[in-house]
Amino acid sequence: MPRVPDRATVMPVPKPPPSTESRRPSPLRHPLAAWRASRRIRALRLLASVSPGLLITVGAFVLAEAVLPNLTLIAMGHATGRIPAAARDGLSSAAGHALLVALAVAGVCYGLSLVRGPVEDALSATVRARMVVTLQRRLVGAVSAPAGIAHLEDPATLDRLANAQGQLMNAAPADAPMTIASQLGGWLSGTMACVVLCTFRWWLGLAMFAAWVAVRRPIGLLIRSRVGSFRAAGEPLRRAWYLFALATRPGAAKEARVFGLGGWLAAQHREHYVAGLTPTWQEIRRQGRRVAVVAIAVFGVFALGAGTLGWTAYHREVGLGTLAVMLTMLPSSMAVGSVSMTDFQLEMMLTAVPDLDALTESLVPAAEPADGAVDPAGMPRRDVVFEDVGFRYPGGTADVFDGLDLTLRAGESTALVGVNGAGKTTLVTLLARLRDPDRGRILVDGVPLADLHTRDWQKQVAVVYQDYTRYPLTARENVVLDVLGGPVDEEALRTAAERSGALDLVEGLPHGWDTVLSPQYTDGQDLSGGQWQRIALARALYAIARGAGVLVLDEPTAQLDVRAEAAFYERFLEITHGVTSVVISHRFSTVRRADRIAVLDGGRITELGSHAELLAREGTYAEMFHKQAAAFTEGRKKR
Ligand SMILES: Nc1ncnc2c1ncn2[C@@H]1O[C@H](COP(=O)(O)OP(=O)(O)OP(=O)(O)O)[C@@H](O)[C@H]1O
């Protein structure tokens, strides 16, 4: 008796670990661990993994950002303080020399501050470019790690994916390291100003520092909670972006115009966007009063500092130079507590970090357990057996399969017939192990599918899907997809194109096999639906020529014209000869040519046999066949 695994144990949608965003630091947690887990540190570590040299350069930028503005102000203050003495004693006096030195230092620092802008621009562009490549590589790696596709229909995973790309909040995560650097530079600059204030009155520097930190904390928390409610609205925001893409990209452009969808799309986009942002706006309104309290505190602290300076100057306790330096340090110290739009943007960028990690942590290890050790090369030699298979889509309300038994004999063609929604395409999905059954087993030459190396088995199954992909690549690349970047077997390519009826079409293209099949690229050209279908068919036949063991054709002639369809039928036996093939079609002129026909109904195979056998049985197949034949004859008579 085969082991019947229960639903929960088979290839589940990988569950992301709880977002580190929501893991509140426990008081017992080591501070160093909390520091390492901080999203800022993780973003900077990401940059270090891209290029340690770049991180060091960014560090130097932070130092310059912290020191240069203060040095300029201090030097200018000192210069101001020396003016009276220099004016009195002359420039050649000691006081005059001190003035010149202070002016020279101020000039150099100011000059260096002037190049800060262009340097920051260049550095930001480099960091962004390197980060984008790394982030995209990690995302593609994570998303394509599982052999199955269930995770791509999991809303939580899709929210994470959209946010890790920066799409959900319209904030580019690749800009996070430089924004952190700029923010850190500002904070250090403010801290340095507080230290300078300490040299005047130790308590004033400390008080300013403590006040700014105290001011910054509640505003920081407000920003976090705003961004948190923004992030929580993942689904409506993702939907808003989807609608926006529908309205602005070519895919749906034709239907959007013909059906006049433009206004509806715009209204729907607005509705979902507003629904996504409403909690954030409510949060902002709730926070308004706290922000007002903080603003009053800022004013109070600043007044205390300025008042103290004014008082001491009035009583001649400090000289002009000290007064000039300290007066500039007061506003400089504000950088410790200042919060701007950049902080909000940075907070949004940083939400991508835990999402990126969660995707990698959940999807990449999920790829491993699904892999078996048996090499499927040359399989199937005998058969592929579906044994008591049960399957229901995650979140679905009904079983698609309930005790399905079917044997696909090696070297034979089997046609799958059934009404819309009977589960024909789903059966192919299980065969290619893009999903696993909830119950029962699929055996290839007696070996459970789970014991085969998943990726290699998937390469053994060449499928022309009903909704095959039209890649914006050259005609050649569209056909030789499974070996992209590797050597191309030109003879097999030509034969595949000839058998699928694509050869004449490709030879008629402006650059032949090298024509890009997309009008969105220079010299590119689009194809008609039927022409694309021939290319997709050639893709599967090329894979078969290169050793794939199973050919699956899902509605192979749906988009072909009458002549192409007739030519396909003539070649059908030749195309599928000796190949283990599965043909799904509602056209009985295709189906009848298969060696065996399986009728799928109510989650099981209800009839199985050759065309003649099933007609003789006078069951569902015979009824469907006669209805279609009658409709066809009727149609011809009317013409
Ligand atoms: N990704 C999915 N998530 C949930 N349910 C799905 C999904 N894909 C298909 N279904 C459902 O599973 C059932 C079988 O769908 P499937 O596409 O396999 O049918 P089919 O026989 O190929 O139909 P058709 O002849 O229309 O192509 C249908 O009820 C469909 O609604």
The ligand as an ORCA input file, in Angstrom:
! r2SCAN-3c Opt
* xyz 0 1
  N      -3.988     28.768     -9.832
  C      -5.195     28.334     -9.507
  N      -5.702     28.551     -8.279
  C      -6.923     28.106     -7.939
  N      -7.729     27.398     -8.759
  C      -7.282     27.150     -9.999
  C      -6.003     27.604    -10.439
  N      -5.828     27.201    -11.723
  C      -6.961     26.519    -12.057
  N      -7.824     26.488    -11.029
  C      -9.124     25.804    -10.992
  O      -8.859     24.409    -11.158
  C      -9.819     23.828    -12.006
  C      -9.117     23.111    -13.173
  O      -8.501     24.101    -13.989
  P      -7.677     23.697    -15.285
  O      -7.058     24.925    -15.840
  O      -6.796     22.569    -14.986
  O      -8.852     23.202    -16.235
  P      -8.780     22.787    -17.777
  O      -9.447     21.449    -17.878
  O      -7.404     22.880    -18.307
  O      -9.731     23.899    -18.400
  P      -9.759     24.514    -19.907
  O     -10.309     23.473    -20.809
  O     -10.725     25.646    -19.740
  O      -8.386     24.951    -20.251
  C     -10.762     24.929    -12.439
  O     -11.923     24.839    -11.631
  C      -9.997     26.211    -12.145
  O     -10.878     27.216    -11.752
*
